[in-house]
C-alpha cells in the first residue's frame, strides 16, 4: 500500500510538472532564444558600426554579389543592430529572424565555409568556432547554431512575452 501511494504521488508530481512546463513552453524558451540571439547579432552589428569594412576582401554568392561591398556591409550592420533590438522587444520577430537566418547563411557561404574539402571528415573539420590551424576547412559552427536557434522563432514566433503577441491579441 505504501509503494502504491509513493508511485501515485510520483506520477501526480510528474504530471503536474509536465503541465507546468507545457503552460510555459510558448513563453519562456522563445524569450531566452530571442535574448541570446539579440546579444550575439547586436554585438556583431555594433562591432561593424565601430569597425572598418572588411567586406571588400570577400566574394559574395549570388545574388549578394550584385551589390557593392559597402552596401552589403551596411545591410549586415543595420539588420544585425535593428534585428537585435527587434528580437529583444519581440517585434516583427519572424521577419527579423528570417532576415538574420539569411545573413547567417551568407556568412557561412562567404566567410566560414571550407575553402576545400573532398571528404565528409574534412567538411566536419570545419564544424568549429575558430580556424586556429588556418587549414582552410572553415569555421561554420556558430552561424550554423544561430540558424538552428532562429528556426523556432521563424516557425513559432516570439512567444507570449513579446510585442508581436500583444499586437496579435489586440487585433484578433
MDTraj code that builds the backbone (N, CA, C; nanometers):
import mdtraj as md
import numpy as np

residues = "UNK UNK UNK UNK UNK UNK UNK UNK UNK UNK UNK UNK UNK UNK UNK UNK UNK UNK UNK UNK UNK UNK UNK UNK UNK UNK UNK UNK UNK UNK UNK UNK UNK UNK UNK UNK UNK UNK UNK UNK UNK UNK UNK UNK UNK UNK UNK UNK UNK UNK UNK UNK UNK UNK UNK UNK UNK UNK UNK UNK UNK UNK UNK UNK UNK UNK UNK UNK UNK UNK UNK UNK UNK UNK UNK UNK UNK UNK UNK UNK UNK UNK UNK UNK UNK UNK UNK UNK UNK UNK UNK UNK UNK UNK UNK UNK UNK UNK UNK UNK UNK UNK UNK UNK UNK UNK UNK UNK UNK UNK UNK UNK UNK UNK UNK UNK UNK UNK UNK UNK UNK UNK UNK UNK UNK UNK UNK UNK UNK UNK UNK UNK UNK UNK UNK UNK UNK UNK UNK UNK UNK UNK UNK UNK UNK UNK UNK UNK UNK UNK UNK UNK UNK UNK UNK UNK UNK UNK UNK UNK UNK UNK UNK UNK UNK UNK UNK UNK UNK UNK UNK UNK".split()
xyz = np.array([
    [0.0821, -0.1191, 0.0000],
    [0.0000, 0.0000, 0.0000],
    [0.0869, 0.1261, 0.0000],
    [0.1967, 0.1269, 0.0757],
    [0.2867, 0.2418, 0.0820],
    [0.3553, 0.2634, -0.0523],
    [0.3901, 0.1541, -0.1198],
    [0.4553, 0.1653, -0.2507],
    [0.3581, 0.2248, -0.3520],
    [0.2333, 0.1830, -0.3483],
    [0.1310, 0.2360, -0.4384],
    [0.1114, 0.3849, -0.4148],
    [0.1113, 0.4254, -0.2903],
    [0.0944, 0.5668, -0.2559],
    [0.2128, 0.6492, -0.3077],
    [0.3331, 0.5963, -0.2917],
    [0.4533, 0.6663, -0.3399],
    [0.4496, 0.6759, -0.4924],
    [0.4109, 0.5674, -0.5588],
    [0.4023, 0.5685, -0.7052],
    [0.2962, 0.6676, -0.7539],
    [0.1814, 0.6699, -0.6892],
    [0.0764, 0.7646, -0.7257],
    [0.1218, 0.9087, -0.7055],
    [0.1879, 0.9336, -0.5930],
    [0.2394, 1.0689, -0.5659],
    [0.3436, 1.1084, -0.6696],
    [0.4304, 1.0144, -0.7044],
    [0.5337, 1.0418, -0.8050],
    [0.4713, 1.0690, -0.9407],
    [0.3717, 0.9907, -0.9779],
    [0.3025, 1.0122, -1.1060],
    [0.2321, 1.1466, -1.1082],
    [0.1676, 1.1827, -1.0000],
    [0.0996, 1.3127, -0.9926],
    [0.1989, 1.4280, -0.9998],
    [0.3114, 1.4150, -0.9309],
    [0.4154, 1.5175, -0.9360],
    [0.4679, 1.5323, -1.0788],
    [0.4896, 1.4196, -1.1436],
    [0.5367, 1.4210, -1.2815],
    [0.4339, 1.4889, -1.3726],
    [0.3082, 1.4517, -1.3629],
    [0.2028, 1.5114, -1.4462],
    [0.1905, 1.6614, -1.4215],
    [0.1964, 1.7015, -1.2945],
    [0.1873, 1.8442, -1.2622],
    [0.3069, 1.9218, -1.3187],
    [0.4236, 1.8617, -1.3092],
    [0.5442, 1.9252, -1.3637],
    [0.5329, 1.9400, -1.5143],
    [0.4883, 1.8349, -1.5817],
    [0.4715, 1.8393, -1.7273],
    [0.3678, 1.9443, -1.7658],
    [0.2588, 1.9506, -1.6925],
    [0.1560, 2.0514, -1.7204],
    [0.2103, 2.1930, -1.7049],
    [0.2917, 2.2163, -1.6021],
    [0.3525, 2.3472, -1.5811],
    [0.4481, 2.3801, -1.6955],
    [0.5315, 2.2832, -1.7320],
    [0.6251, 2.3057, -1.8421],
    [0.5512, 2.3310, -1.9733],
    [0.4429, 2.2584, -1.9969],
    [0.3614, 2.2816, -2.1165],
    [0.3037, 2.4230, -2.1161],
    [0.2581, 2.4687, -2.0005],
    [0.1994, 2.6026, -1.9906],
    [0.3030, 2.7118, -2.0176],
    [0.4287, 2.6855, -1.9846],
    [0.5353, 2.7843, -2.0024],
    [0.6088, 2.7706, -2.1357],
    [0.5795, 2.6643, -2.2098],
    [0.6585, 2.6326, -2.3288],
    [0.6496, 2.7365, -2.4396],
    [0.5423, 2.8113, -2.4477],
    [0.5332, 2.9113, -2.5533],
    [0.5721, 3.0512, -2.5056],
    [0.6281, 3.0605, -2.3854],
    [0.6714, 3.1918, -2.3386],
    [0.8174, 3.1934, -2.2950],
    [0.8614, 3.0965, -2.2195],
    [0.9969, 3.1000, -2.1643],
    [1.1056, 3.0675, -2.2682],
    [1.0988, 2.9552, -2.3385],
    [1.2056, 2.9272, -2.4360],
    [1.2237, 3.0355, -2.5437],
    [1.1142, 3.0887, -2.6021],
    [1.1366, 3.1913, -2.7048],
    [1.2061, 3.3164, -2.6530],
    [1.1774, 3.3561, -2.5298],
    [1.2416, 3.4787, -2.4802],
    [1.3914, 3.4564, -2.4598],
    [1.4302, 3.3368, -2.4142],
    [1.5736, 3.3098, -2.3991],
    [1.6427, 3.3019, -2.5347],
    [1.5776, 3.2409, -2.6328],
    [1.6342, 3.2399, -2.7687],
    [1.6480, 3.3819, -2.8216],
    [1.5441, 3.4621, -2.8044],
    [1.5476, 3.5992, -2.8537],
    [1.6596, 3.6789, -2.7880],
    [1.6762, 3.6633, -2.6579],
    [1.7769, 3.7428, -2.5865],
    [1.9191, 3.7030, -2.6240],
    [1.9477, 3.5743, -2.6320],
    [2.0847, 3.5329, -2.6651],
    [2.1173, 3.5671, -2.8099],
    [2.0203, 3.5493, -2.9001],
    [2.0445, 3.5853, -3.0403],
    [2.0579, 3.7362, -3.0567],
    [1.9784, 3.8127, -2.9829],
    [1.9899, 3.9584, -2.9877],
    [2.1280, 4.0025, -2.9416],
    [2.1775, 3.9406, -2.8374],
    [2.3113, 3.9750, -2.7873],
    [2.4165, 3.9473, -2.8946],
    [2.4118, 3.8279, -2.9521],
    [2.5133, 3.7880, -3.0495],
    [2.5090, 3.8737, -3.1760],
    [2.3899, 3.8917, -3.2332],
    [2.3808, 3.9713, -3.3554],
    [2.4047, 4.1195, -3.3268],
    [2.3573, 4.1686, -3.2128],
    [2.3828, 4.3077, -3.1757],
    [2.5310, 4.3339, -3.1575],
    [2.5988, 4.2421, -3.0933],
    [2.7437, 4.2559, -3.0740],
    [2.8156, 4.2633, -3.2087],
    [2.7763, 4.1775, -3.3026],
    [2.8372, 4.1789, -3.4363],
    [2.8054, 4.3097, -3.5087],
    [2.6811, 4.3562, -3.4970],
    [2.6418, 4.4806, -3.5629],
    [2.7157, 4.6013, -3.5083],
    [2.7275, 4.6097, -3.3762],
    [2.7983, 4.7239, -3.3176],
    [2.9475, 4.7173, -3.3462],
    [3.0032, 4.5962, -3.3593],
    [3.1437, 4.5843, -3.3996],
    [3.1618, 4.6391, -3.5414],
    [3.0651, 4.6102, -3.6296],
    [3.0715, 4.6654, -3.7655],
    [3.0539, 4.8171, -3.7630],
    [2.9647, 4.8657, -3.6797],
    [2.9396, 5.0096, -3.6704],
    [3.0662, 5.0846, -3.6307],
    [3.1459, 5.0250, -3.5424],
    [3.2673, 5.0902, -3.4925],
    [3.3935, 5.0424, -3.5628],
    [3.3785, 4.9544, -3.6624],
    [3.4949, 4.8980, -3.7296],
    [3.5088, 4.9478, -3.8717],
    [3.6032, 4.8857, -3.9414],
    [3.6247, 4.9193, -4.0819],
    [3.5694, 4.8070, -4.1683],
    [3.5274, 4.8429, -4.2868],
    [3.4636, 4.7494, -4.3792],
    [3.5664, 4.6501, -4.4332],
    [3.5543, 4.5254, -4.3920],
    [3.6413, 4.4202, -4.4447],
    [3.5698, 4.3347, -4.5486],
    [3.4480, 4.3744, -4.5870],
    [3.3734, 4.3018, -4.6898],
    [3.4367, 4.3178, -4.8279],
    [3.5207, 4.4219, -4.8465],
    [3.5862, 4.4429, -4.9758],
    [3.6735, 4.3243, -5.0148],
    [3.7206, 4.2497, -4.9159],
    [3.8108, 4.1368, -4.9401],
    [3.7368, 4.0073, -4.9721],
    [3.6027, 4.0095, -4.9710],
    [3.5233, 3.8877, -4.9847],
    [3.4567, 3.8769, -5.1215],
    [3.4268, 3.7542, -5.1578],
    [3.3466, 3.7277, -5.2766],
    [3.2143, 3.6701, -5.2290],
    [3.1069, 3.7447, -5.2509],
    [2.9759, 3.7030, -5.2036],
    [2.9081, 3.6123, -5.3057],
    [2.8233, 3.5208, -5.2572],
    [2.7480, 3.4357, -5.3500],
    [2.6360, 3.5150, -5.4168],
    [2.5897, 3.4650, -5.5300],
    [2.4760, 3.5255, -5.5993],
    [2.3523, 3.5139, -5.5110],
    [2.2683, 3.6098, -5.5016],
    [2.2612, 3.7399, -5.5680],
    [2.3278, 3.8512, -5.4888],
    [2.3929, 3.8166, -5.3796],
    [2.4524, 3.9187, -5.2929],
    [2.5761, 3.9814, -5.3557],
    [2.6305, 3.9176, -5.4591],
    [2.7445, 3.9752, -5.5296],
    [2.7020, 4.0860, -5.6272],
    [2.5716, 4.1075, -5.6417],
    [2.5214, 4.2106, -5.7331],
    [2.5279, 4.3509, -5.6723],
    [2.5471, 4.3587, -5.5410],
    [2.5590, 4.4894, -5.4753],
    [2.7030, 4.5070, -5.4284],
    [2.7408, 4.6303, -5.4066],
    [2.8783, 4.6594, -5.3650],
    [2.9054, 4.6088, -5.2238],
    [3.0322, 4.5975, -5.1929],
    [3.0722, 4.5562, -5.0576],
    [3.0232, 4.6568, -4.9543],
    [3.0190, 4.7828, -4.9899],
    [2.9711, 4.8870, -4.8983],
    [2.8228, 4.8679, -4.8668],
    [2.7438, 4.8379, -4.9679],
    [2.6004, 4.8141, -4.9472],
    [2.5816, 4.6875, -4.8627],
    [2.6558, 4.5829, -4.8921],
    [2.6473, 4.4590, -4.8134],
    [2.6847, 4.4837, -4.6682],
    [2.7913, 4.5613, -4.6468],
    [2.8365, 4.5951, -4.5115],
    [2.7252, 4.6667, -4.4345],
    [2.6651, 4.7656, -4.4980],
    [2.5597, 4.8429, -4.4314],
    [2.4341, 4.7597, -4.4093],
    [2.3992, 4.6739, -4.5042],
    [2.2824, 4.5870, -4.4848],
    [2.3059, 4.4937, -4.3658],
    [2.4236, 4.4327, -4.3588],
    [2.4545, 4.3427, -4.2471],
    [2.4529, 4.4198, -4.1156],
    [2.5173, 4.5350, -4.1145],
    [2.5256, 4.6175, -3.9932],
    [2.3861, 4.6528, -3.9426],
    [2.3017, 4.7054, -4.0300],
    [2.1705, 4.7509, -3.9848],
    [2.0765, 4.6352, -3.9525],
    [2.0834, 4.5263, -4.0282],
    [1.9987, 4.4122, -3.9936],
    [2.0420, 4.3504, -3.8612],
    [2.1727, 4.3488, -3.8334],
    [2.2184, 4.2947, -3.7050],
    [2.1744, 4.3831, -3.5889],
    [2.1877, 4.5130, -3.6030],
    [2.1514, 4.6040, -3.4931],
    [1.9995, 4.6142, -3.4780],
    [1.9294, 4.6435, -3.5869],
    [1.7825, 4.6533, -3.5789],
    [1.7209, 4.5189, -3.5421],
    [1.7750, 4.4111, -3.5972],
    [1.7259, 4.2773, -3.5643],
    [1.7450, 4.2449, -3.4174],
    [1.8568, 4.2879, -3.3610],
    [1.8818, 4.2638, -3.2186],
    [1.7773, 4.3351, -3.1326],
    [1.7524, 4.4625, -3.1625],
    [1.6513, 4.5361, -3.0860],
    [1.5122, 4.4762, -3.1056],
    [1.4816, 4.4379, -3.2291],
    [1.3505, 4.3773, -3.2567],
    [1.3345, 4.2451, -3.1818],
    [1.4404, 4.1653, -3.1753],
    [1.4322, 4.0388, -3.1028],
    [1.4119, 4.0616, -2.9530],
    [1.4802, 4.1583, -2.8970],
    [1.4617, 4.1878, -2.7540],
    [1.3162, 4.2240, -2.7263],
    [1.2587, 4.3072, -2.8119],
    [1.1203, 4.3507, -2.7931],
    [1.0187, 4.2466, -2.8400],
    [1.0641, 4.1535, -2.9204],
    [0.9706, 4.0578, -2.9786],
    [0.8819, 4.1249, -3.0810],
    [0.9400, 4.2133, -3.1612],
    [0.8654, 4.2888, -3.2615],
    [0.9067, 4.2438, -3.4013],
    [0.8087, 4.2078, -3.4840],
    [0.8345, 4.1590, -3.6201],
    [0.9367, 4.0447, -3.6140],
    [0.9197, 3.9598, -3.5180],
    [1.0181, 3.8563, -3.4873],
    [1.0422, 3.7626, -3.6038],
    [0.9359, 3.7174, -3.6668],
    [0.9535, 3.6241, -3.7785],
    [1.0301, 3.6883, -3.8932],
    [0.9993, 3.8139, -3.9236],
    [1.0702, 3.8854, -4.0298],
    [1.2187, 3.8979, -3.9967],
    [1.2498, 3.9465, -3.8770],
    [1.3899, 3.9672, -3.8411],
    [1.4631, 3.8351, -3.8210],
    [1.3956, 3.7343, -3.7675],
    [1.4606, 3.6034, -3.7523],
    [1.4949, 3.5460, -3.8891],
    [1.4037, 3.5590, -3.9854],
    [1.4324, 3.5103, -4.1207],
    [1.5447, 3.5913, -4.1844],
    [1.5428, 3.7232, -4.1657],
    [1.6487, 3.8089, -4.2205],
    [1.7845, 3.7720, -4.1627],
    [1.7891, 3.7477, -4.0328],
    [1.9148, 3.7096, -3.9680],
    [1.9581, 3.5692, -4.0097],
    [1.8616, 3.4816, -4.0368],
    [1.8947, 3.3484, -4.0879],
    [1.9620, 3.3604, -4.2248],
    [1.9070, 3.4434, -4.3121],
    [1.9695, 3.4651, -4.4434],
    [2.1085, 3.5228, -4.4251],
    [2.1232, 3.6180, -4.3341],
    [2.2530, 3.6780, -4.3059],
    [2.3530, 3.5720, -4.2601],
    [2.3102, 3.4824, -4.1723],
    [2.3984, 3.3759, -4.1235],
    [2.4347, 3.2787, -4.2365],
    [2.3391, 3.2499, -4.3243],
    [2.3681, 3.1608, -4.4374],
    [2.4700, 3.2243, -4.5332],
    [2.4557, 3.3535, -4.5575],
    [2.5514, 3.4235, -4.6427],
    [2.6887, 3.4264, -4.5753],
    [2.6899, 3.4455, -4.4432],
    [2.8169, 3.4442, -4.3697],
    [2.8854, 3.3083, -4.3818],
    [2.8083, 3.2016, -4.3715],
    [2.8676, 3.0686, -4.3871],
    [2.9240, 3.0534, -4.5276],
    [2.8453, 3.0879, -4.6290],
    [2.8881, 3.0695, -4.7679],
    [3.0074, 3.1571, -4.8036],
    [3.0154, 3.2762, -4.7436],
    [3.1184, 3.3721, -4.7813],
    [3.2449, 3.3610, -4.6977],
    [3.2298, 3.3410, -4.5684],
    [3.3444, 3.3503, -4.4773],
    [3.3781, 3.2182, -4.4090],
    [3.2777, 3.1439, -4.3665],
    [3.3003, 3.0326, -4.2749],
    [3.3072, 2.8944, -4.3400],
    [3.2621, 2.8810, -4.4639],
    [3.2601, 2.7503, -4.5294],
    [3.4022, 2.7100, -4.5667],
    [3.4320, 2.5797, -4.5662],
    [3.5672, 2.5356, -4.6038],
    [3.6057, 2.5807, -4.7452],
    [3.7320, 2.6204, -4.7591],
    [3.7826, 2.6586, -4.8906],
    [3.7872, 2.5370, -4.9825],
    [3.8193, 2.4242, -4.9239],
    [3.8290, 2.2998, -4.9998],
    [3.7951, 2.1832, -4.9085],
    [3.7323, 2.0852, -4.9639],
    [3.7066, 1.9613, -4.8910],
    [3.6694, 1.8540, -4.9917],
    [3.7166, 1.7329, -4.9657],
    [3.6869, 1.6230, -5.0577],
    [3.6211, 1.5058, -4.9858],
    [3.6205, 1.5098, -4.8532],
    [3.5545, 1.4042, -4.7756],
    [3.4648, 1.4691, -4.6708],
    [3.3693, 1.3915, -4.6217],
    [3.2834, 1.4439, -4.5153],
    [3.3642, 1.4729, -4.3900],
    [3.4690, 1.3970, -4.3651],
    [3.5546, 1.4239, -4.2497],
    [3.6133, 1.5645, -4.2603],
    [3.6613, 1.6001, -4.3793],
    [3.7175, 1.7339, -4.3978],
    [3.6100, 1.8410, -4.3820],
    [3.4893, 1.8112, -4.4319],
    [3.3788, 1.9058, -4.4139],
    [3.3459, 1.9231, -4.2663],
    [3.3378, 1.8137, -4.1925],
    [3.3065, 1.8211, -4.0497],
    [3.4189, 1.8841, -3.9689],
    [3.5396, 1.8881, -4.0226],
    [3.6505, 1.9559, -3.9565],
    [3.6191, 2.1041, -3.9395],
    [3.5397, 2.1592, -4.0311],
    [3.5018, 2.2998, -4.0230],
    [3.3960, 2.3298, -3.9193],
    [3.3396, 2.2260, -3.8574],
    [3.2410, 2.2475, -3.7511],
    [3.3164, 2.2841, -3.6237],
    [3.3610, 2.4074, -3.6188],
    [3.4368, 2.4608, -3.5048],
    [3.4157, 2.6108, -3.5012],
    [3.4491, 2.6694, -3.3893],
    [3.4257, 2.8124, -3.3708],
    [3.5354, 2.8945, -3.4383],
    [3.6595, 2.8523, -3.4254],
    [3.7730, 2.9271, -3.4789],
    [3.8610, 2.8330, -3.5600],
    [3.9095, 2.8807, -3.6721],
    [4.0036, 2.8042, -3.7542],
    [4.1450, 2.8396, -3.7093],
    [4.1848, 2.7884, -3.5926],
    [4.3166, 2.8193, -3.5372],
    [4.4295, 2.7666, -3.6244],
    [4.4052, 2.6528, -3.6889],
    [4.5102, 2.5911, -3.7685],
    [4.5323, 2.6626, -3.9014],
    [4.4341, 2.7390, -3.9464],
    [4.4440, 2.8047, -4.0764],
    [4.4521, 2.7037, -4.1894],
    [4.3839, 2.5904, -4.1713],
    [4.3928, 2.4813, -4.2683],
    [4.2934, 2.4932, -4.3827],
    [4.2100, 2.5972, -4.3806],
    [4.1157, 2.6186, -4.4893],
    [3.9881, 2.5374, -4.4801],
    [3.9689, 2.4646, -4.3687],
    [3.8483, 2.3833, -4.3548],
    [3.7330, 2.4594, -4.2914],
    [3.7494, 2.5901, -4.2721],
    [3.6393, 2.6736, -4.2270],
    [3.6139, 2.6709, -4.0779],
    [3.5085, 2.7417, -4.0400],
    [3.4650, 2.7517, -3.9006],
    [3.3186, 2.7958, -3.8987],
    [3.2315, 2.7065, -3.9380],
    [3.0901, 2.7405, -3.9557],
    [3.0020, 2.7033, -3.8365],
    [3.0599, 2.6652, -3.7244],
    [2.9808, 2.6176, -3.6108],
    [2.8843, 2.7236, -3.5566],
    [2.9343, 2.8434, -3.5251],
    [2.8469, 2.9459, -3.4653],
    [2.7346, 2.9908, -3.5582],
    [2.7631, 3.0254, -3.6834],
    [2.6498, 3.0654, -3.7670],
    [2.5496, 2.9521, -3.7886],
    [2.5957, 2.8281, -3.7917],
    [2.5027, 2.7159, -3.8048],
    [2.4159, 2.7030, -3.6795],
    [2.4762, 2.7200, -3.5618],
    [2.3973, 2.7183, -3.4380],
    [2.2970, 2.8331, -3.4352],
    [2.3366, 2.9499, -3.4841],
    [2.2424, 3.0627, -3.4903],
    [2.1247, 3.0296, -3.5809],
    [2.1518, 2.9658, -3.6934],
    [2.0442, 2.9263, -3.7853],
    [1.9464, 2.8325, -3.7152],
    [1.9996, 2.7336, -3.6461],
    [1.9143, 2.6374, -3.5752],
    [1.8343, 2.7074, -3.4659],
    [1.8947, 2.8058, -3.3990],
    [1.8251, 2.8788, -3.2937],
    [1.7195, 2.9739, -3.3494],
    [1.7385, 3.0222, -3.4709],
    [1.6413, 3.1124, -3.5323],
    [1.5182, 3.0391, -3.5838],
    [1.5317, 2.9127, -3.6182],
    [1.4196, 2.8373, -3.6760],
    [1.2950, 2.8338, -3.5876],
    [1.3055, 2.8077, -3.4555],
    [1.1830, 2.8103, -3.3735],
    [1.1150, 2.9471, -3.3723],
    [1.1937, 3.0537, -3.3816],
    [1.1346, 3.1878, -3.3842],
    [1.0635, 3.2130, -3.5169],
    [1.1169, 3.1593, -3.6247],
    [1.0527, 3.1738, -3.7558],
    [0.9226, 3.0950, -3.7600],
    [0.9253, 2.9712, -3.7123],
    [0.8082, 2.8850, -3.7230],
    [0.7040, 2.9086, -3.6140],
    [0.7489, 2.9450, -3.4928],
    [0.6545, 2.9580, -3.3811],
    [0.6351, 3.1011, -3.3335],
    [0.7199, 3.1914, -3.3735],
    [0.7056, 3.3302, -3.3323],
    [0.7777, 3.3620, -3.2025],
    [0.7518, 3.4807, -3.1528],
    [0.8256, 3.5370, -3.0395],
    [0.7793, 3.4872, -2.9034],
    [0.6627, 3.4263, -2.8971],
    [0.6110, 3.3816, -2.7684],
    [0.5250, 3.4875, -2.7011],
    [0.4783, 3.4529, -2.5820],
    [0.3836, 3.5391, -2.5105],
    [0.4412, 3.6706, -2.4610],
    [0.5687, 3.6702, -2.4246],
    [0.6295, 3.7923, -2.3718],
    [0.6916, 3.8722, -2.4852],
    [0.6060, 3.9281, -2.5719],
    [0.6562, 3.9989, -2.6886],
    [0.5539, 4.1007, -2.7369],
    [0.6026, 4.1970, -2.8121],
    [0.5118, 4.2925, -2.8764],
    [0.4281, 4.2225, -2.9831],
    [0.4864, 4.1253, -3.0509],
    [0.4103, 4.0500, -3.1507],
    [0.2854, 3.9885, -3.0891],
    [0.3003, 3.9312, -2.9714],
    [0.1867, 3.8680, -2.9035],
    [0.0808, 3.9721, -2.8677],
    [0.1264, 4.0880, -2.8165],
    [0.0322, 4.1936, -2.7800],
    [-0.0406, 4.2479, -2.9032],
    [0.0308, 4.2646, -3.0120],
    [-0.0297, 4.3139, -3.1360],
    [-0.1302, 4.2123, -3.1885],
    [-0.0916, 4.0870, -3.1888],
    [-0.1823, 3.9810, -3.2365],
    [-0.3083, 3.9731, -3.1501],
    [-0.2882, 3.9838, -3.0193],
    [-0.4003, 3.9774, -2.9258],
    [-0.4944, 4.0975, -2.9448],
    [-0.4374, 4.2137, -2.9703],
    [-0.5144, 4.3368, -2.9839],
    [-0.6010, 4.3352, -3.1106],
    [-0.5455, 4.2813, -3.2204],
    [-0.6164, 4.2852, -3.3487],
    [-0.6734, 4.1504, -3.3907],
    [-0.7125, 4.0703, -3.2974],
    [-0.7770, 3.9427, -3.3281],
    [-0.9166, 3.9629, -3.3744],
])
top = md.Topology()
chain = top.add_chain()
for i, resn in enumerate(residues, 1):
    res = top.add_residue(resn, chain, resSeq=i)
    for name in ("N", "CA", "C"):
        top.add_atom(name, md.element.get_by_symbol(name[0]), res)
traj = md.Trajectory(xyz[None], top)
